[in-house]
Amino acid sequence: MTYNFTGKTAVVTGASRGIGAAIARTLAADGARVALVARTGDAIRKLAADIGKGAVAIEADMASADGWRKAADGALAALGEIDILVNNAGVSAAQAMGKVTPEGLDETLNVNVRNLILLTDALSASLIRRKGNVVNISSVSSFSGALGQIAYSTSKGAVNSFTRNASIDLGRVGVRVNAIAPGVIDDGMWSTAFSKGLDREKTLERMGRLVPLEKRWGTAQEIADAVAFLASDKAAYITGQVLRVDGGMIV
């Protein structure tokens, strides 16, 4: 299914690969002019050139204290106004209780919560003028928790809370705020884990047992399609919701 984003602008953080890249491609294919935000400048410049349609690359590190400001200033300078903000940038420090470090906790909360909120706040005036909408990327681990994911699961619970509260603040001026909670997706963070030695086939099989729908992992494109729906006029009366896109994952 396609949606009509002709004349709309969109900002996608964490857009250099995986889910973020799929979201950027999908919104652009449906007519939006997209600003891709990531710390890997070469990757997003290549993707922007590949997407075409006026796509722009904004190099900003969402883990740094002022990364949100650079992203916001760059997006407004490039696009003028913002119709859609997709807060996809995320990190995960795999640290179980007893092994949590201040550095891992700080980075996870900075990227996944602090800078997400500050970026949304910085773009809120433009979103209000355009009666736009925000889609945050959460996780099923925000509901269930996950082994060794103290910081990550906690941060995604905060994203859910922010989604609800921001939808209340911004709803009165016509801005919708929703979130997507992906299940196990064969891309992005898992790719990083696999590249560091985690056995891909065994992990796919083990985690697949938790998914009633065909016992399979999801794809980045399936998350992008859900984002496009929530960002579209077809979801005009949906706000403050966290949509699980997880194949019915048992958690």
C-alpha positions in Angstrom: 0.0 0.0 0.0 1.2 3.5 -0.8 0.2 6.8 0.8 0.3 10.3 -0.6 2.9 12.5 1.0 3.3 14.8 -2.0 4.3 18.3 -0.8 5.2 16.9 2.7 8.6 17.0 4.4 9.9 14.4 6.7 12.9 14.1 9.1 14.2 10.5 9.8 16.9 10.0 12.5 19.1 7.0 12.4 18.6 6.9 8.7 21.9 5.5 7.5 20.8 1.8 7.6 18.3 -0.8 8.6 14.9 0.4 9.7 15.8 4.1 9.4 16.9 3.7 5.7 13.8 1.7 4.9 11.6 4.4 6.5 13.3 7.2 4.5 13.0 5.3 1.2 9.3 4.5 1.9 8.3 8.1 2.7 10.3 9.4 -0.3 8.7 6.8 -2.6 5.3 8.1 -1.5 6.2 11.7 -2.3 7.8 13.2 0.8 11.0 15.2 0.7 13.2 13.6 3.3 16.0 14.8 5.5 18.2 11.9 6.6 19.9 12.3 10.0 22.8 10.1 11.2 26.4 10.4 12.4 27.7 8.5 9.4 27.8 11.3 6.9 29.1 9.2 3.9 26.3 6.6 4.3 23.5 9.1 4.5 24.9 11.2 1.6 25.0 8.1 -0.5 21.5 7.2 0.5 20.2 10.7 -0.2 21.7 10.6 -3.6 20.2 7.2 -4.2 16.7 8.3 -3.1 16.8 11.5 -5.0 13.6 13.6 -5.0 15.3 16.4 -3.0 16.4 14.1 -0.2 19.1 15.8 2.0 21.7 14.4 4.4 22.3 16.0 7.8 25.3 14.7 9.7 24.5 14.8 13.4 25.5 12.5 16.3 22.4 11.9 18.4 24.6 10.6 21.2 26.3 14.0 21.7 25.0 16.6 24.0 24.0 19.0 21.2 23.4 16.4 18.4 19.6 17.2 18.6 20.3 20.9 18.0 22.4 20.2 14.9 19.7 17.9 13.6 16.9 20.4 14.2 18.8 23.4 12.7 19.9 21.3 9.7 16.4 20.0 9.0 14.8 23.4 9.3 17.4 25.0 7.1 17.1 22.3 4.4 13.3 21.7 4.5 11.9 25.0 5.8 9.0 23.4 7.6 8.5 19.9 9.0 5.4 17.7 8.4 6.7 14.4 9.7 9.3 13.5 12.3 10.4 9.9 12.7 12.5 9.5 15.8 14.3 6.2 14.9 17.8 6.7 16.1 18.6 4.3 18.9 21.4 2.4 20.6 21.6 -0.5 23.0 24.2 -1.2 25.6 23.9 -5.0 26.4 24.6 -4.9 30.2 22.8 -7.0 32.7 22.3 -6.0 36.3 25.6 -6.0 38.1 27.4 -4.9 35.0 25.7 -1.6 34.1 28.2 1.2 33.4 27.6 4.9 33.7 28.9 5.3 30.1 26.6 2.7 28.7 23.6 4.0 30.6 24.3 7.6 29.6 24.7 6.9 25.9 21.5 4.8 25.7 19.4 7.4 27.6 21.0 10.3 25.6 20.2 8.8 22.2 16.9 7.0 23.0 15.3 9.5 25.3 17.0 12.8 26.0 17.9 13.9 22.5 14.7 12.4 21.1 12.7 14.6 23.4 14.8 17.7 22.7 14.7 17.2 18.9 10.9 16.8 19.0 10.6 19.9 21.2 12.9 21.9 18.8 10.8 21.0 15.8 7.4 21.3 17.6 6.7 24.9 16.4 7.1 23.8 12.8 5.0 20.7 13.4 2.3 22.8 14.9 2.3 25.3 12.0 2.0 22.3 9.6 -0.4 20.2 11.8 2.2 17.5 11.3 2.9 14.3 13.2 5.6 12.4 15.1 6.3 8.7 15.0 8.7 7.4 17.6 10.4 4.0 17.3 10.0 2.1 20.6 10.4 -1.7 21.1 8.5 -4.7 22.4 11.1 -4.8 25.2 9.5 -1.7 26.6 6.6 -4.0 27.6 8.4 -7.2 28.5 12.0 -6.3 29.3 14.9 -8.4 27.9 17.8 -10.2 29.3 20.8 -7.9 29.6 18.9 -4.9 28.3 18.4 -2.9 31.5 19.2 0.5 29.9 17.6 -0.2 26.5 14.3 -1.6 27.8 14.1 1.3 30.4 14.7 3.9 27.7 12.0 2.5 25.4 9.5 2.5 28.3 10.4 6.2 28.6 9.7 6.6 24.8 6.2 5.2 25.3 5.5 7.6 28.2 6.8 10.5 26.2 4.6 9.5 23.2 1.5 9.6 25.4 2.4 12.8 27.1 3.5 14.6 23.9 0.2 13.5 22.3 -1.7 15.3 25.0 0.3 18.5 24.8 0.3 18.7 21.1 -3.1 17.2 20.4 -4.9 20.4 21.2 -3.0 22.1 18.3 -3.6 19.3 15.8 -0.3 17.4 16.0 -0.4 13.6 16.4 2.3 11.7 18.2 2.4 7.9 18.0 5.0 5.1 18.4 5.9 1.8 16.7 7.2 -1.1 18.9 9.0 -3.5 16.6 9.6 -7.1 17.6 12.6 -9.0 16.4 13.7 -7.4 13.1 16.3 -9.0 10.9 18.3 -5.7 10.4 19.8 -2.8 12.3 20.9 -3.5 15.8 20.8 -7.3 15.3 23.1 -6.9 12.3 25.6 -5.3 14.5 25.4 -8.1 17.0 25.8 -10.7 14.3 28.8 -8.8 12.9 30.4 -9.1 16.4 30.1 -12.9 16.4 26.6 -13.7 17.6 25.5 -16.8 15.7 22.9 -15.6 13.2 21.1 -18.9 12.3 20.8 -20.1 15.9 19.6 -16.7 17.1 17.0 -16.5 14.3 15.7 -19.9 15.2 15.7 -19.3 18.9 13.9 -16.0 18.8 11.6 -17.1 16.0 10.0 -19.6 18.5 8.5 -16.5 20.3 6.7 -15.3 17.1 3.3 -16.9 16.4 3.2 -15.5 12.9 5.1 -18.0 10.8 7.8 -18.2 13.4 9.7 -15.6 11.5 11.5 -12.4 12.2 10.1 -9.1 10.8 11.8 -7.0 8.1 12.8 -3.3 8.1 10.3 -2.7 5.4 7.4 -4.0 7.5 8.3 -1.4 10.2 8.6 1.3 7.5 5.1 0.4 6.2 3.6 0.8 9.7 5.4 4.2 10.1 4.0 5.3 6.7 0.5 4.4 7.9 0.7 6.3 11.2 2.2 9.3 9.4 -0.5 9.4 6.8 -4.0 10.9 6.7 -5.4 7.4 7.0 -4.4 7.6 10.7 -5.9 11.0 11.2 -7.7 10.1 14.4 -4.9 8.0 15.9 -2.7 9.6 18.5 -1.0 8.7 21.8 -0.7 5.0 20.7 2.1 2.5 20.7 1.6 0.1 17.9 3.3 -3.3 18.3 4.6 -4.6 15.0 5.9 -8.0 16.2 4.1 -10.9 14.6 2.2 -11.4 17.8 5.4 -12.0 19.7 4.9 -13.8 23.0 6.5 -11.7 25.7 
